[in-house]
Amino acid sequence: AQSVSQHNHHVILSEAASLELGCNYSYGGTVNLFWYVQYPGQHLQLLLKYFSGDPLVKGIKGFEAEFIKSKFSFNLRKPSVQWSDTAEYFCAVSLLSGGGADGLTFGKGTHLIIQP
Amino acid sequence: EAGVTQFPSHSVIEKGQTVTLRCDPISGHDNLYWYRRVMGKEIKFLLHFVKESKQDESGMPNNRFLAERTGGTYSTLKVQPAELEDSGVYFCASSPWTGVGNSPLHFGNGTRLTVT
């Protein structure tokens, strides 16, 4: 079974700092990769996703992530964070299959706190 | 469009009692998913409906959990009898077509269940 590992459970940064959240998955086949975000009091929202093609994907709010197949990684980055980026971030994987279990496998999440 | 709605937002029950969680997906979404996050752990897939049929229930923890989706519209998740380890946040998500890799998942705000 696939699994997803997020390197940091809590990250605290100052505004304007650069952000990189690590995500590694374990699965040898083809996968779809996602980053979701949950702002305080809100529902999970999709930040960005990778299916195929350019391994550097851009999402909403200035976020981007790079898929490195050889490292089984999909790290999330943002050059300059804002206080409003305070949230919990989840990396997720789904298997590229036409049927069966196509639910997402999530990592444990990273709490990001941006200090003004 | 209205998003995925879940009710109640919070529920506190005693061990041994029964609780029913409800999810109303986005209108027209055939696919409905239930996920659960136990405190400090990852969000885990529970099951997947396509219309009224259970496509995959491999994530259901045990037979104390019963999910239904009457008429392929809203879904309920009943826990009977509840145990302490059932505490967590239960998320519902819906999508318009099968294959989460290609189909955007829309999440509800979740129901926080506390079993005392």
Interface residues (C-beta under 8 A of the other chain):
Chain A: V4 N32 Y36 G41 Q42 H43 L44 Q45 L46 F51 F90 A92 S94 L95 L96 S97 G98 G99 G100 A101 D102 G103 L104 T105 F106 G107 K108 G109
Chain B: G3 V4 Y33 Y35 G40 K41 E42 I43 K44 F45 H48 D56 S58 G59 F91 A93 T98 G99 V100 G101 N102 P104 L105 F107 G108 N109 G110
